[in-house]
Every structure is written in structure tokens, then in C-alpha cells.
Amino acid sequence: MAPTRIRTLILAGLVCAIGVRLLLPLFYADIPPLPWTGVPALLILTVAEALSGRNLRARLHGRSQGTPIHPIAVARMAALAKASSLAAAIFAGLSAGFVAYVVGSLDKIAYRADAVVAAGTLAAAIALTVAALYLENSCRVPPSDEEPESTAGAGSPD
């Protein structure tokens, strides 16, 4: 599994932001106010992934006095990190597009309330993206102190 590329996350966020910014004028009047509950949910995930990354890194580098971590658990954490970084980048893009649309009408109460919620969601989504990238980076196994044996002379025909 290849590491997550930052440009992939940026591209996903930009596509979502542009799409929301272009489509929102067509249906903004028909949607309900944005729920504020997305912000704490994203922040809880951010804290959980950051702590998981710190603990996982400590266990992989031998700084923790716990049981050794199973390799499949590390792979699952890496998959979680990749998925949540992409999802958070998409949420950030959606929120950024929403902020870009409502920022021009902050004198209206509904627009202002949606701008606050969308800006909070944007900040929380960026924080989750950073935490997920940290977790993914923490899943990398440190290099071994032992050098692999050379196989230059082994198996050569006579």
C-alpha cells in the first residue's frame, strides 16, 4: 500500500470545493441549516487518531512496555488512516465551498450561521486530515539495525 499523497488530498478537496461553490446557488434556499454536530464528531476522530498514532509509534519503536502489536493491526490502522484522510479532505472541500458561497452574504442571519458552522467544519476536517496523516506515518516500521545478508555468491552456477 502506497503512502497517501498530499496532492491527492488537495485535489479531492479542490474538486469538492469548486463543485459545491458552483452548485450551491441552485439549491441553497431549499436546504436546511447546517448541523453543528459535524464539528465535534470530526474533532473526536481527530483526537482518537492522533492518540492512536502516538501510541502506535511508541509501540513500534519499542518505547512502550505493552504486548507487541500484531502486524495486521498496523495494516488496519494504516487503512483507517488512508480512508479518514481522504474523507476529511472531502469534508474540508465541501465546507470550503460552502464558506466561499456564504461569505458574501454575512449580513443575513442564516448565511452567517451557516458560515460559522462551515468554517468550524473546515477547521475540524483539516485537523482530522493532519491527524490521519500522522497516524499513517506512525504505521511505518522503523528500519532494522541488522543489515541483510549479501546474496552475491549464493546460487550462482558453476
N, C-alpha and C positions, 0 to 999 in steps of 0.2 A: 504494500500500500504506500503510495507516494505521499509526501507531506502536502498539506494544504498550501496552495499558492495564494499569496495576498492579492495578486491581480485578479484571481478568480472571484474572491470575495468582493473586491471593489467593483468588478464588472457586474456581478449579480445585484449588488446594491444600487448601482447606477441605472441598470435596466429597470429595476422596480421603481426607483425614484422618478425616472422620466415617465414611465407608464402611468403611475399614479397622478403625477402632475398634469399629464395630458388628458386623462380620463375623468379626474375629479370634477372639473367644471360641468360635466354632463349629468352627474348624479349626486352632487354634494347635498342638494336640498332634500333628497329622498332618504339619506342615511341617518341613523340615529347618532346622538353624540358619542364620541369615542369613549370607551370604558377606561377608567384609570387603573383597573386591576392588572393590566398587562405590565405595568411598571414594576410593582413588587414581585410579580411572578418571574420576570426576567432577572431582577436583582437577586432573588433567592437562588436561581440557577447559576448566576454569576458567582455567588459566594460558594456554592456547593462545588462547582468545577474548579475554582481557584484553590479551595482547600484540598480537593481530591488530587489536583496537580502537585501541590506541595507535599502531601503525604506519599504519593506515588514516587515522586522524585527521591524523597528521603529513603524509601524502602529499596528502590533500585540501586541507589548509591551506597547502600549498607549503613546509613546513618540512623536507621530505626531498629529498635530491638523487638520487632514483631516477627511473625512467621514469614518465610519467603513468599513472595507473591507469585501466583501461578501465571505462566505466560499467556494463557487465554484471557485472563483478567486484564492484562495490559493491552492486548489486542482489542478487547471490548471497550476499554476506556479510550483508546485511540479512535475507534469507530464513533463513539459518542462525541468525542471532541470534534471530529471532522463534520459530523452531522449538525451539531449545535452551532459551530462557527458559520456554516453556510446558512442555516435557518436564521441566526442572529443577523447576518449580513442582509438577508432578505427583509427581515423586520426593520432593520435600520433604513434600508432603501425606501420601504413603504412609508415609514414615518417621516423621512426626509422629504419625500414627495408631498406628503400631506402638509408639512410645515411650509414648504415652498408655496403651496397654494393659499393657505390661510394667513400667511404673514402680511399679505397686502390688505387685509380687512380686519385688523386687530381692534378697530373701533367698535365692532359688533360683538356682543357678548358671546354668542355661540361660537364665532370664529376664534375669539380669544381663549375660550375654554378648550376648544379642540387644539389650539396651538400649544397650550401648556401641556396637555396630555401627550400630544405627538412629540413635543420636544423631550419630555421625560422618557417616553418610549424610545426615542432615538438615542438618548444618552445611555439608557439601560441596555439597549441592543448592542451598542458599541462596546460597553463594558463586558457583556457576555461574549462577544467576538474575541476580545483580548484574553479573557479567562479561558475560553475554549482553545485558543492557540497556545496558551501556556500549558494547558493540560496535555495537548497533543505533543508539545515539545518535551514534557515531562515523561512521556511514554518511551522516549528513546533510551535504549540500553547503553550505559556507559561503555567505552572501549575496554577490552580486557588488557590486563598488564602483561599477559603472556603473548609472545609473538607466535604466529602459526608456523609450524614446521615447514621447511622448504621441501618441495617435491620435485626438484630439478632432476635428480638422478633416479628417481623411482619409476619403474615401469618402462624404462627405455629399452628398445630391442637391441640384442647383441649382434 
